Amino acid sequence: MTQHTLPILIQLGAAWLAGSLIGLERSFRGRPAGFRTHALVSLASALLMLITAYPQDWLPSGRSDVVNTILDPQRMAQGIMTGIGFLGAGVIFKEGLTVRGLTTAASIWITSALGILYGVGYYFPAILGTVATLGTLQVFHWIESWMPTQAYAHFILRFPRTRVMSEDKVQKMMRDHGFSVANINYRMEDGGKTFEYRMTIQTTQKDAMERLAVTLRDKKDVLEFRISPAGD
């Protein structure tokens, strides 16, 4: 026990709480890095910063030269943020045109920054940052669901070679469902037995992809289709 026991408890507790709150929001959204990940990231950052915040509690007495030359809080913070970059990259993955995990990676990064602030006892900006982060993740999500936005998807449509829908009809079907086609590619598959359209589609209608899927499901000439929305 030291004279800084209470401040250390408060700083670690605040860092853990901030990370936990952000992680709960991510867990609620079903993201790969959730409650435990964010809580541990924030807590680890705070623990490492405590090394520079209270060196007198663990260094041998009379070693002020070590404190002044080695324990640089800025270098410690830079090392933490560099390490967090690898963790953030691990939650980002790409499948076709779909890239997911960017928001979760950003939340891990800012959670680490908040842990650093709580670790050195800089509460005012840390609390403001926690509130702003939660507001960005929660309130902005509601705003995005309310406001019209452009949604992109990778679309694959496959027909038997003898019953291929013409490109004009495909384009008309896409327009009727509220889509515009950014580009279109053609492909023969299964040793020439099937013909495939591949395209990038875009819409501002929230239910357009569902309606398109229902239409294609009922078409007997369609062998396979895939609609892969781009996500965050």
Contacts in CASP RR format, 6 or more apart in sequence:
PFRMAT RR
TARGET T0000
AUTHOR 0000-0000-0000
METHOD contacts of the structure
MODEL  1
MTQHTLPILIQLGAAWLAGSLIGLERSFRGRPAGFRTHALVSLASALLML
ITAYPQDWLPSGRSDVVNTILDPQRMAQGIMTGIGFLGAGVIFKEGLTVR
GLTTAASIWITSALGILYGVGYYFPAILGTVATLGTLQVFHWIESWMPTQ
AYAHFILRFPRTRVMSEDKVQKMMRDHGFSVANINYRMEDGGKTFEYRMT
IQTTQKDAMERLAVTLRDKKDVLEFRISPAGD
2 8 0 8 1.000
2 54 0 8 1.000
2 57 0 8 1.000
4 54 0 8 1.000
4 57 0 8 1.000
7 121 0 8 1.000
8 50 0 8 1.000
8 54 0 8 1.000
11 46 0 8 1.000
11 50 0 8 1.000
11 53 0 8 1.000
11 118 0 8 1.000
11 119 0 8 1.000
11 120 0 8 1.000
11 121 0 8 1.000
12 43 0 8 1.000
12 46 0 8 1.000
12 47 0 8 1.000
12 50 0 8 1.000
12 118 0 8 1.000
12 119 0 8 1.000
13 46 0 8 1.000
13 118 0 8 1.000
14 46 0 8 1.000
14 118 0 8 1.000
14 123 0 8 1.000
14 126 0 8 1.000
15 42 0 8 1.000
15 43 0 8 1.000
15 45 0 8 1.000
15 46 0 8 1.000
15 114 0 8 1.000
15 115 0 8 1.000
15 118 0 8 1.000
15 119 0 8 1.000
16 39 0 8 1.000
16 42 0 8 1.000
16 43 0 8 1.000
16 46 0 8 1.000
18 42 0 8 1.000
18 111 0 8 1.000
18 114 0 8 1.000
18 115 0 8 1.000
18 118 0 8 1.000
18 126 0 8 1.000
18 130 0 8 1.000
19 38 0 8 1.000
19 39 0 8 1.000
19 41 0 8 1.000
19 42 0 8 1.000
19 43 0 8 1.000
19 111 0 8 1.000
19 114 0 8 1.000
19 115 0 8 1.000
19 130 0 8 1.000
20 35 0 8 1.000
20 38 0 8 1.000
20 39 0 8 1.000
20 42 0 8 1.000
21 130 0 8 1.000
21 134 0 8 1.000
22 38 0 8 1.000
22 42 0 8 1.000
22 107 0 8 1.000
22 110 0 8 1.000
22 111 0 8 1.000
22 114 0 8 1.000
22 130 0 8 1.000
22 133 0 8 1.000
22 134 0 8 1.000
22 137 0 8 1.000
23 33 0 8 1.000
23 34 0 8 1.000
23 35 0 8 1.000
23 37 0 8 1.000
23 38 0 8 1.000
23 39 0 8 1.000
23 107 0 8 1.000
23 111 0 8 1.000
24 34 0 8 1.000
24 35 0 8 1.000
25 134 0 8 1.000
25 137 0 8 1.000
25 138 0 8 1.000
26 33 0 8 1.000
26 34 0 8 1.000
26 35 0 8 1.000
26 37 0 8 1.000
26 38 0 8 1.000
26 104 0 8 1.000
26 107 0 8 1.000
26 137 0 8 1.000
27 34 0 8 1.000
27 35 0 8 1.000
29 141 0 8 1.000
31 91 0 8 1.000
31 101 0 8 1.000
31 103 0 8 1.000
31 104 0 8 1.000
32 91 0 8 1.000
32 101 0 8 1.000
32 104 0 8 1.000
33 87 0 8 1.000
33 88 0 8 1.000
33 91 0 8 1.000
33 104 0 8 1.000
33 107 0 8 1.000
33 108 0 8 1.000
34 104 0 8 1.000
37 108 0 8 1.000
38 107 0 8 1.000
38 108 0 8 1.000
38 111 0 8 1.000
41 84 0 8 1.000
41 87 0 8 1.000
41 108 0 8 1.000
41 111 0 8 1.000
41 112 0 8 1.000
41 115 0 8 1.000
42 111 0 8 1.000
42 112 0 8 1.000
42 114 0 8 1.000
42 115 0 8 1.000
42 118 0 8 1.000
43 115 0 8 1.000
44 80 0 8 1.000
45 80 0 8 1.000
45 84 0 8 1.000
45 111 0 8 1.000
45 112 0 8 1.000
45 113 0 8 1.000
45 114 0 8 1.000
45 115 0 8 1.000
45 116 0 8 1.000
45 119 0 8 1.000
46 115 0 8 1.000
46 116 0 8 1.000
46 118 0 8 1.000
46 119 0 8 1.000
47 119 0 8 1.000
48 76 0 8 1.000
48 80 0 8 1.000
49 73 0 8 1.000
49 76 0 8 1.000
49 77 0 8 1.000
49 80 0 8 1.000
49 115 0 8 1.000
49 116 0 8 1.000
49 119 0 8 1.000
49 120 0 8 1.000
50 119 0 8 1.000
51 58 0 8 1.000
51 71 0 8 1.000
51 76 0 8 1.000
52 71 0 8 1.000
52 72 0 8 1.000
52 73 0 8 1.000
52 76 0 8 1.000
52 120 0 8 1.000
53 73 0 8 1.000
53 119 0 8 1.000
53 120 0 8 1.000
53 121 0 8 1.000
55 66 0 8 1.000
55 67 0 8 1.000
55 71 0 8 1.000
56 67 0 8 1.000
59 66 0 8 1.000
59 67 0 8 1.000
73 120 0 8 1.000
77 116 0 8 1.000
80 112 0 8 1.000
80 116 0 8 1.000
81 109 0 8 1.000
81 112 0 8 1.000
81 113 0 8 1.000
81 116 0 8 1.000
84 108 0 8 1.000
84 109 0 8 1.000
84 112 0 8 1.000
85 105 0 8 1.000
85 109 0 8 1.000
87 108 0 8 1.000
88 104 0 8 1.000
88 105 0 8 1.000
88 108 0 8 1.000
88 109 0 8 1.000
89 105 0 8 1.000
90 105 0 8 1.000
91 101 0 8 1.000
91 104 0 8 1.000
91 105 0 8 1.000
91 108 0 8 1.000
92 99 0 8 1.000
92 100 0 8 1.000
92 101 0 8 1.000
92 102 0 8 1.000
92 104 0 8 1.000
92 105 0 8 1.000
93 99 0 8 1.000
93 100 0 8 1.000
93 101 0 8 1.000
94 100 0 8 1.000
95 228 0 8 1.000
96 154 0 8 1.000
96 228 0 8 1.000
97 152 0 8 1.000
97 153 0 8 1.000
97 154 0 8 1.000
97 200 0 8 1.000
97 228 0 8 1.000
97 230 0 8 1.000
98 154 0 8 1.000
98 228 0 8 1.000
98 229 0 8 1.000
98 230 0 8 1.000
98 231 0 8 1.000
99 230 0 8 1.000
99 231 0 8 1.000
99 232 0 8 1.000
100 231 0 8 1.000
100 232 0 8 1.000
101 232 0 8 1.000
102 232 0 8 1.000
103 137 0 8 1.000
103 232 0 8 1.000
107 133 0 8 1.000
107 137 0 8 1.000
110 129 0 8 1.000
110 133 0 8 1.000
111 133 0 8 1.000
114 126 0 8 1.000
114 129 0 8 1.000
114 130 0 8 1.000
114 133 0 8 1.000
115 126 0 8 1.000
117 123 0 8 1.000
117 125 0 8 1.000
117 126 0 8 1.000
118 126 0 8 1.000
148 204 0 8 1.000
149 204 0 8 1.000
150 202 0 8 1.000
150 203 0 8 1.000
150 204 0 8 1.000
151 202 0 8 1.000
151 203 0 8 1.000
151 204 0 8 1.000
151 206 0 8 1.000
151 208 0 8 1.000
151 209 0 8 1.000
151 229 0 8 1.000
151 230 0 8 1.000
152 182 0 8 1.000
152 200 0 8 1.000
152 201 0 8 1.000
152 202 0 8 1.000
152 229 0 8 1.000
152 230 0 8 1.000
153 200 0 8 1.000
153 201 0 8 1.000
153 202 0 8 1.000
153 209 0 8 1.000
153 227 0 8 1.000
153 228 0 8 1.000
153 229 0 8 1.000
153 230 0 8 1.000
154 198 0 8 1.000
154 199 0 8 1.000
154 200 0 8 1.000
154 226 0 8 1.000
154 227 0 8 1.000
154 228 0 8 1.000
154 230 0 8 1.000
155 197 0 8 1.000
155 198 0 8 1.000
155 199 0 8 1.000
155 200 0 8 1.000
155 201 0 8 1.000
155 225 0 8 1.000
155 226 0 8 1.000
155 227 0 8 1.000
155 228 0 8 1.000
156 196 0 8 1.000
156 197 0 8 1.000
156 198 0 8 1.000
156 224 0 8 1.000
156 225 0 8 1.000
156 226 0 8 1.000
157 165 0 8 1.000
157 170 0 8 1.000
157 196 0 8 1.000
157 197 0 8 1.000
157 198 0 8 1.000
157 199 0 8 1.000
157 216 0 8 1.000
157 222 0 8 1.000
157 224 0 8 1.000
157 225 0 8 1.000
158 189 0 8 1.000
158 194 0 8 1.000
158 195 0 8 1.000
158 196 0 8 1.000
158 197 0 8 1.000
158 222 0 8 1.000
158 223 0 8 1.000
158 224 0 8 1.000
158 225 0 8 1.000
159 165 0 8 1.000
159 194 0 8 1.000
159 195 0 8 1.000
159 196 0 8 1.000
159 221 0 8 1.000
159 222 0 8 1.000
159 223 0 8 1.000
160 193 0 8 1.000
160 194 0 8 1.000
160 195 0 8 1.000
160 221 0 8 1.000
160 223 0 8 1.000
161 188 0 8 1.000
161 192 0 8 1.000
161 193 0 8 1.000
161 194 0 8 1.000
161 195 0 8 1.000
163 221 0 8 1.000
164 195 0 8 1.000
165 173 0 8 1.000
165 221 0 8 1.000
167 184 0 8 1.000
167 197 0 8 1.000
170 197 0 8 1.000
171 181 0 8 1.000
173 212 0 8 1.000
173 215 0 8 1.000
174 180 0 8 1.000
174 181 0 8 1.000
174 201 0 8 1.000
174 212 0 8 1.000
177 203 0 8 1.000
177 208 0 8 1.000
177 211 0 8 1.000
177 212 0 8 1.000
177 215 0 8 1.000
178 203 0 8 1.000
178 205 0 8 1.000
178 208 0 8 1.000
179 201 0 8 1.000
179 202 0 8 1.000
179 203 0 8 1.000
179 208 0 8 1.000
179 212 0 8 1.000
180 201 0 8 1.000
180 202 0 8 1.000
180 203 0 8 1.000
181 199 0 8 1.000
181 200 0 8 1.000
181 201 0 8 1.000
181 202 0 8 1.000
182 199 0 8 1.000
182 200 0 8 1.000
182 201 0 8 1.000
182 202 0 8 1.000
183 199 0 8 1.000
183 200 0 8 1.000
184 197 0 8 1.000
184 198 0 8 1.000
184 199 0 8 1.000
185 197 0 8 1.000
185 198 0 8 1.000
185 199 0 8 1.000
186 195 0 8 1.000
186 196 0 8 1.000
186 197 0 8 1.000
186 198 0 8 1.000
187 195 0 8 1.000
187 196 0 8 1.000
187 197 0 8 1.000
187 198 0 8 1.000
188 194 0 8 1.000
188 195 0 8 1.000
188 196 0 8 1.000
189 195 0 8 1.000
189 196 0 8 1.000
194 223 0 8 1.000
201 227 0 8 1.000
203 209 0 8 1.000
209 227 0 8 1.000
209 229 0 8 1.000
212 227 0 8 1.000
213 225 0 8 1.000
213 227 0 8 1.000
216 222 0 8 1.000
216 225 0 8 1.000
END
